[in-house]
Amino acid sequence: MPNTLVPGQSRLGHVLHDDEGGPFPASLSLEDRKLRLTVPWFGDEEQRHERRFIGDAAWWGDDPDGTRFRYSIPNELLFVDPAGTVVLTGCRSVGWTTSFGVGAGTGQIAVDFAILGANDTSHFTRINGLQTQVEGLGMWLRSSSIDEQVESNPDGTLRALMLRLESPPPIAGSPILNLEFHPSFMRAHERADQILVHDGVSVQTMTGKVRSWGEHLDCHFAVRDLMRIAAWRAVNFVDAKATRNASPERLMSGEIVGRAWRPVVSPLLGAMGSSTELRRSDLLFSHADAAPGGVHRWVKMHREAPRAIQPVLRLLDLEGASLETHVAQLGMGLEALAYHLARGAGVGAQDAGNESFRSRIERICALLPSGLSVLEPNDSLPADLAQGYNAVKHANRPLPDADFLLNVYRRGIQLFRAWVLTLIGVQRNTLRSRINGDRITRLLNQ
């Protein structure tokens, strides 16, 4: 039985390492991107669990000062079942039901991270390293562990195919948490007539001192979001693994044999993809287009100015929202970006805050090379975006027709993507040709 968490399936086991009393039964499940531990109780266990889930919402006559017992869910728990151990961290109560007359109840615990195969809760509140795989990242990096050589017959048919599998050295990403890209390969499955090899690239952050999950995740989301900008679609994480120096790989004898990278399941990683349908032609730019230090500048910006980036990126998650909603959120993001750029250029907070929306878009456009088709005709984008954004934001203004709003929306997206290319150092001629030839820009002419 593999130690995994399959969406829609529950694992029935026990929670150990409790600070009050012995093990208790629980069910661990992953459903609708929610990681939940369900705890039933009855009889002697009734008060212990009721205290933890109900907490200070009730008055306890045997402990009026609230000092004898625990009245909250421990942040870390250890779950065990026949499939293995799972360390759960970031635990908190999200609801309970009880029958005071019968003495039975059920509590729900939300979990931020499940570390599969770990067995010490104290070791994973903070971590030394995190690895994730992002859809299409190897294609974007143009890095592979497979060296392919083909020999053909005189008639052009295949005579021999030679594959050499060797991972190239890591690719530096950013000094922030020592972010690197690690190409690797794995023989995934083998049978008499088939050998499958998985070729991929992991994003890795690694620190000598333990850091919070959030600090590591910031870097990994920055890479995922850069891939989203390149593809302009909801590119997702494929999997994740974590390591802690204090929890190495050991033999049954206890001998340490190396670093342990343990699979991680977390709702904080968002939707998880299993494969990608991306093609190289779907990407606006690649890693090779960025200047040295370009990825680092993006990671730094992503960490320090989320209000200037996240509203635009979240457009990719607005399934079913109206065009007006998309235009409004795009406008908020571009407004925050321009404010950030103004402050970085030395404009005072009050003056930067008082700039008109049109002036803010002009500030972004001024950073871009001439000849971008999304600015035409006659550099009209600032005025058109201002008209569209103000119309959907203010109820007393007439709403432009849908074709105008859609055109403005697509041009605004390309404006943001073009700015990202300037941030990471893409040469101006390359930027111009990529934006002008991109599929979203082509839609403007249809």
C-alpha positions in Angstrom: 0.0 0.0 0.0 1.7 3.2 -1.1 2.1 6.1 1.3 0.2 8.7 -0.8 -2.9 10.9 -0.6 -5.3 10.3 -3.4 -7.9 13.0 -4.0 -11.4 11.8 -3.0 -10.0 8.9 -0.9 -9.7 8.7 2.9 -7.0 7.0 5.0 -8.2 5.6 8.4 -5.6 5.5 11.1 -4.5 7.0 14.4 -2.9 10.2 15.6 0.2 9.7 17.8 2.6 11.9 19.7 -0.2 13.6 21.5 0.6 15.8 24.5 -2.4 14.6 26.4 -3.3 10.9 26.6 -2.7 8.1 24.1 -3.4 7.7 20.4 -6.8 8.4 19.0 -8.5 7.4 15.7 -8.7 9.8 12.8 -9.4 9.9 9.0 -7.1 11.8 6.7 -8.4 13.0 3.3 -7.7 15.3 0.4 -10.7 16.5 -1.4 -11.5 19.7 -3.4 -7.9 20.9 -2.7 -8.7 20.7 1.1 -6.5 18.6 3.4 -8.6 17.5 6.3 -8.2 15.3 9.4 -11.5 14.1 10.8 -11.5 13.1 14.5 -14.4 11.2 16.0 -14.8 10.8 19.8 -17.0 9.0 22.3 -17.1 8.2 26.0 -13.8 8.8 27.8 -12.3 10.7 24.9 -15.3 13.1 24.8 -14.0 15.9 27.0 -10.4 15.8 25.7 -11.5 16.5 22.2 -14.4 18.7 23.1 -12.0 21.0 25.0 -9.8 21.2 21.9 -12.4 21.9 19.4 -14.8 24.0 21.5 -12.0 25.9 23.3 -12.9 29.1 25.1 -16.3 29.1 23.4 -17.5 27.2 26.6 -16.9 27.6 30.3 -15.3 24.6 31.9 -16.2 24.2 35.6 -13.2 21.9 36.3 -10.7 24.3 34.8 -12.1 27.9 35.2 -8.7 29.4 34.5 -8.0 27.3 31.4 -4.6 26.1 32.7 -5.1 22.4 33.3 -5.9 21.2 29.8 -5.2 22.1 26.2 -8.0 24.2 24.5 -6.7 24.3 21.0 -5.5 21.9 18.3 -1.7 21.3 18.3 0.0 22.9 15.3 1.7 19.6 14.5 0.3 16.1 14.5 1.6 12.6 13.5 -0.8 10.4 11.6 -0.1 6.6 11.2 -1.9 3.9 9.3 -0.9 0.7 7.5 0.5 2.8 4.6 3.0 4.6 6.8 3.5 7.8 8.7 2.5 11.4 7.8 3.6 14.5 9.6 0.8 17.1 9.6 1.8 20.8 10.2 -0.3 23.9 10.2 -3.2 22.2 11.9 -6.3 24.1 13.1 -9.9 23.5 14.0 -12.4 24.3 11.3 -15.6 22.9 12.9 -17.1 20.3 15.2 -20.4 18.6 16.0 -21.3 16.9 19.2 -24.2 15.3 21.1 -23.8 16.3 24.7 -26.4 13.8 25.8 -24.8 10.8 24.0 -21.2 11.8 24.5 -20.2 11.4 20.8 -18.8 14.0 18.4 -16.7 14.7 15.4 -14.1 17.5 14.8 -12.6 18.7 11.5 -9.0 19.8 11.4 -7.6 21.7 8.4 -4.0 20.9 7.5 -1.5 23.1 5.6 1.2 20.5 4.9 1.3 16.8 4.9 4.9 15.4 4.8 4.6 11.7 3.7 7.0 9.3 5.3 8.2 11.7 8.0 7.7 10.6 11.7 8.8 13.5 13.9 6.5 16.5 14.1 9.2 18.8 15.6 11.3 18.5 12.5 8.9 20.0 9.9 7.6 23.2 11.4 10.4 24.8 9.4 12.4 23.3 6.7 15.9 23.5 5.1 14.8 22.8 1.5 11.9 22.6 -0.9 11.7 21.1 -4.4 8.8 21.5 -6.7 8.2 20.6 -10.3 6.3 23.1 -12.5 4.5 22.2 -15.8 6.6 23.0 -18.8 9.6 24.3 -16.8 12.2 22.1 -18.6 10.9 23.4 -22.0 11.2 27.0 -20.7 14.7 26.3 -19.5 15.5 24.3 -22.6 17.3 21.9 -20.3 17.1 18.1 -20.6 18.9 15.1 -19.1 18.5 13.2 -22.4 21.1 13.3 -25.1 19.7 11.7 -28.2 21.7 10.4 -31.2 20.0 9.0 -34.3 21.5 6.8 -37.0 19.5 6.4 -40.2 19.6 3.9 -43.1 20.3 5.1 -46.6 16.6 5.2 -47.3 16.0 7.5 -44.3 14.5 4.9 -42.0 15.7 4.7 -38.4 18.6 2.3 -38.0 19.7 3.1 -34.4 18.6 5.4 -31.6 21.1 6.0 -28.8 20.0 7.8 -25.6 22.4 8.9 -22.9 20.8 9.9 -19.6 22.9 12.2 -17.5 21.6 15.3 -15.6 23.4 18.5 -16.4 24.6 20.8 -13.6 22.0 22.9 -11.7 21.1 26.3 -13.2 21.4 29.3 -10.9 18.1 31.2 -10.4 18.5 33.6 -7.5 20.6 34.0 -4.4 17.3 34.3 -2.4 17.2 31.0 -0.5 19.8 29.7 -3.1 17.1 29.2 -5.7 18.3 26.8 -8.4 16.9 24.7 -11.2 17.8 21.0 -11.0 17.4 18.8 -14.2 17.0 15.2 -13.4 15.7 11.9 -14.8 14.0 8.9 -13.4 13.3 5.4 -14.7 9.6 5.4 -13.8 8.4 2.0 -15.0 9.7 -1.1 -16.6 8.3 -4.2 -18.2 9.4 -6.8 -20.8 8.7 -4.6 -23.8 8.8 -1.1 -22.3 11.1 1.3 -20.4 9.7 4.7 -19.4 12.0 7.5 -18.4 10.8 10.7 -16.8 12.9 13.8 -17.7 12.2 16.8 -15.6 13.5 19.9 -13.9 12.9 20.8 -10.2 12.9 24.2 -8.6 15.0 24.0 -5.5 15.5 26.3 -2.5 18.0 25.3 0.1 19.3 27.0 3.3 21.7 26.1 6.0 19.4 27.3 8.7 15.7 26.3 8.7 13.3 28.8 7.2 9.5 29.0 7.2 7.4 27.2 4.6 6.2 30.6 3.4 9.7 31.9 2.7 10.4 28.8 0.6 7.0 28.9 -1.2 7.5 32.6 -2.1 10.4 31.6 -4.4 8.6 28.6 -5.9 5.5 30.6 -6.7 7.7 33.3 -8.3 9.0 30.6 -10.7 5.5 29.2 -11.3 4.1 32.7 -12.0 7.0 33.5 -14.4 6.0 30.4 -16.3 2.3 31.5 -16.2 3.4 34.9 -17.8 5.4 33.1 -20.4 2.5 30.8 -21.4 -0.4 33.0 -20.2 -2.4 30.1 -18.9 -2.8 28.5 -15.4 0.4 26.6 -15.3 0.5 24.6 -12.1 2.9 22.7 -9.8 3.2 18.9 -10.5 4.6 17.8 -7.2 6.6 18.9 -4.2 9.2 17.5 -1.8 10.7 18.9 1.4 13.9 18.2 3.4 15.1 18.9 6.9 18.7 18.4 8.0 17.4 16.9 11.3 15.5 14.2 9.5 17.9 12.4 7.1 17.5 9.1 5.3 18.3 6.2 7.6 18.7 2.5 7.3 16.8 0.1 9.7 19.9 0.1 11.8 19.7 3.9 12.3 22.7 4.6 10.0 22.4 7.8 8.1 22.7 7.3 4.3 21.9 10.7 2.9 19.5 13.5 2.6 15.8 12.6 2.6 13.5 14.4 0.2 9.9 13.6 1.4 6.8 14.1 -0.7 4.6 17.0 0.4 0.9 17.5 -0.2 -0.5 21.0 0.5 -3.6 22.9 -0.4 -1.4 26.0 -0.4 0.2 24.8 -3.6 -3.1 25.2 -5.5 -4.3 23.0 -8.3 -1.7 20.3 -9.1 -1.1 19.3 -12.7 0.0 15.8 -13.7 1.4 16.7 -17.2 1.6 19.6 -19.6 0.2 20.2 -23.0 2.5 23.2 -23.5 4.5 23.5 -26.7 7.6 25.6 -27.1 5.7 27.8 -29.5 3.2 28.6 -26.7 5.8 30.4 -24.7 6.3 34.2 -25.1 9.9 33.9 -24.0 12.4 31.4 -22.6 15.1 31.4 -19.9 17.7 32.0 -22.6 16.0 35.4 -23.5 16.5 36.8 -20.0 19.7 38.7 -19.0 22.0 37.4 -16.3 20.3 38.2 -13.0 16.9 38.5 -14.7 15.2 35.7 -12.8 16.6 37.1 -9.6 15.1 40.5 -10.3 11.7 38.8 -10.9 11.9 36.8 -7.7 12.8 39.9 -5.7 9.9 41.9 -7.3 7.5 39.0 -6.7 8.4 38.9 -3.0 8.6 42.6 -2.3 5.7 44.0 -4.4 2.9 41.4 -4.5 0.2 44.1 -5.0 1.9 45.1 -8.2 1.8 41.6 -9.6 -0.8 39.3 -8.1 -4.0 41.1 -9.3 -2.9 40.6 -12.9 -1.7 37.0 -12.4 -5.0 36.1 -10.7 -6.8 36.8 -13.9 -5.8 33.3 -14.9 -7.9 31.9 -12.0 -11.0 34.0 -12.6 -13.0 31.1 -14.2 -16.5 32.2 -15.1 -16.1 35.9 -14.2 -17.4 38.5 -16.5 -15.3 40.6 -18.9 -16.0 43.7 -16.8 -14.6 41.9 -13.8 -11.5 41.0 -15.7 -11.0 44.6 -16.9 -11.5 45.9 -13.3 -8.9 43.5 -11.8 -6.5 44.2 -14.6 -6.8 47.9 -14.0 -6.2 47.5 -10.3 -3.0 45.5 -11.0 -1.6 48.0 -13.5 -2.5 50.9 -11.2 -0.6 49.2 -8.3 2.4 48.4 -10.6 2.6 52.0 -11.8 2.5 53.3 -8.3 5.3 51.0 -7.3 7.3 52.2 -10.3 6.7 55.8 -9.4 7.9 55.3 -5.9 11.0 53.5 -7.2 11.7 56.5 -9.4 11.7 58.8 -6.4 8.2 60.2 -6.7 6.7 61.0 -3.3 3.9 58.9 -1.8 1.3 61.7 -2.1 2.2 62.6 -5.7 2.4 59.0 -6.7 -1.0 58.4 -5.2 -2.6 61.3 -7.0 -1.5 60.4 -10.5 -4.3 59.7 -12.9 -4.8 56.3 -14.2 -3.9 57.4 -17.7 -0.6 58.9 -16.4 0.2 55.6 -14.6 -0.3 53.6 -17.8 1.9 56.1 -19.6 4.6 55.5 -17.0 4.6 51.8 -17.8 4.5 52.4 -21.6 7.5 54.7 -21.3 9.7 51.7 -20.2 8.9 49.8 -23.4 10.5 49.9 -26.8 8.7 51.7 -29.7 7.0 49.7 -32.3 4.8 47.6 -30.1 1.5 46.9 -31.9 -0.5 46.8 -28.7 0.3 50.5 -28.2 -1.2 51.5 -31.5 -2.7 53.4 -33.1 -0.8 56.5 -32.1 0.1 55.2 -28.6 -3.5 55.1 -27.7 -3.3 52.4 -25.1 -3.1 54.7 -22.0 -6.3 56.6 -23.1 -8.1 53.4 -24.1 -7.3 51.5 -20.9 -8.3 54.5 -18.8 -11.6 54.7 -20.6 -12.3 51.0 -20.2 -11.2 50.8 -16.5 -13.0 53.9 -15.4 -16.2 52.8 -17.2 -16.4 49.4 -15.4 -15.3 51.0 -12.1 -17.8 53.9 -12.0 -21.5 53.2 -12.3 -22.3 56.7 -13.6 -20.1 56.2 -16.7 -21.4 54.6 -19.9 -20.1 51.1 -20.5 -18.2 50.7 -23.8 -19.2 47.9 -26.1 -17.9 44.4 -25.5 -15.5 44.5 -28.5 -13.8 47.6 -27.2 -13.5 46.2 -23.7 -12.1 42.9 -24.9 -9.5 44.7 -27.1 -8.5 46.9 -24.2 -8.2 43.8 -21.9 -5.9 41.9 -24.3 -3.7 45.0 -24.9 -3.5 45.5 -21.1 -2.3 41.9 -20.6 0.3 42.3 -23.2 1.4 45.6 -21.6 2.0 43.8 -18.3 3.8 40.9 -20.0 6.0 43.3 -22.0 6.9 45.1 -18.7 7.9 41.7 -17.2 10.2 41.1 -20.2 11.9 44.5 -19.5 12.3 43.6 -15.9 14.1 40.3 -16.6 16.3 42.0 -19.2 15.0 40.7 -22.6 16.6 42.7 -25.4 14.3 45.3 -26.8 14.3 43.9 -30.4 13.5 40.5 -29.0 10.8 41.9 -26.8 9.2 43.7 -29.7 9.2 40.7 -32.0 7.9 38.3 -29.3 5.0 40.6 -28.2 4.0 41.5 -31.8 4.0 37.9 -32.8 2.3 36.5 -29.7 -1.0 34.7 -30.1 -2.8 37.2 -27.8 -1.6 40.1 -30.0 -2.7 38.3 -33.1 -6.2 38.1 -31.7 -6.3 41.9 -31.7 -6.3 41.9 -35.5 -9.1 39.4 -36.0 
